[in-house]
Amino acid sequence: MATGKTCEDEFIWAALLHLGMNMWDDQKAPLKPVRDWLWFEEPVWRDVTQAMHDVGMNMVVIDLGEGMAFKKHPELAVKGTWSQDRMHRELDRLRGLGLEPIPKLNFSSLHDAWLGEYQWMLSTPEYYRVVEDTIDEAIEVFGKPRFMHLGWDEEEDGGLQQRYDLRVERHGDLWWHDFLFTLKKVEERGVRPWVWHARDFKEWTSRCPKNVIASWAMYGRTYDVRKVDVKRHEEMIPRYKGLDDAGYDQIPCATTWVPDYYAKYHIKQNDVNFPLTVQHCRSVISPKRLKGFLMAPWMPTDQNHRNVLLHSIDLVAQSMKI
């Protein structure tokens, strides 16, 4: 089993795991209020990362959020937040397992509750200072990683903020200014930005720099546009090929999570999405631009979700044979 950092030409099999979880929340939202404690259990984290090693996966994307302390912004920490020294020790352990650790901080206004009061200061000098500081520290702690994931998904979908007490959304050139600001800050430090593909396809592909790693996700149960059970998937499925045609390197994302639109089917786990994504993307994305696949279970790292996290890793193992 290989150890240390992943070679640049090695195909990526990654999982997105959560350290922080204050990302889908509002300060006083009735459904998912922001927590002042870290929703995380280390024994489960160790079990899942060990399982990743055992099946031959080679990358873990760590959704940091409020999970790691920032020296310039201690106000972002909650009870249980990891110190940077503790993170250094964990990164050494992960690399010893052959897992390349990649930091993730999401700057979409739908997923930035981890920023505390700064989530309501978008596009201000104070906001830009905090964004730059947190990017700097994450890159420093991770030892200048190959990539940094910046999120940037779903802000334009205002309906998702309906339950929030305060809706905050950038539009037009302001969104693009802030998006490009984060890309620049990552690139200035010699790291390649990685983002979710979002927003209008034509606009995104005309304005987003081609050096980013793009992750598109279609969480459906078929890639046959004639058989989709969710109407919008007809438009979503062709985007993998569209991103390839536009010249973007891709790490497609898939899941075991069951979206709300499947509630009527009483499905408990989405076991087909990841293998079908691998099969489809291998057929429509050119090998030189298909850099790997990302499993995102979208579950807290705790005992209640241990089994589904381990099942997600098992699905990756099965899909690695496709």
ABEGO torsion letter per residue (X at the ends): XBBEBBBAABBBBBBBBBABABAABBAABAABBBBABBBBBAAAAAAAAAAAAAAGBABBBBBAEAABBBAABAAABBBGBBBAAAAAAAAAAAAAAGBBBBBBBBABAAAAAAAEAAAAABGBAAAAAAAAAAAAAAAAAAGGBABBBAEGBGAABAAAAAABABBBBBBEAAAAAAAAAAAAAAAAAGBBBBBBBBEBAAAAAAABBAABBBBBBBABABABAAABABAAAAAAAAAAAAAAAAGBBBBBBBBABBBAAAAAAGBABBAAAAAAAAAAAAAABBAAABAEBBBBAGBBBBAAAAAAAAAAAAAAAAAAAX
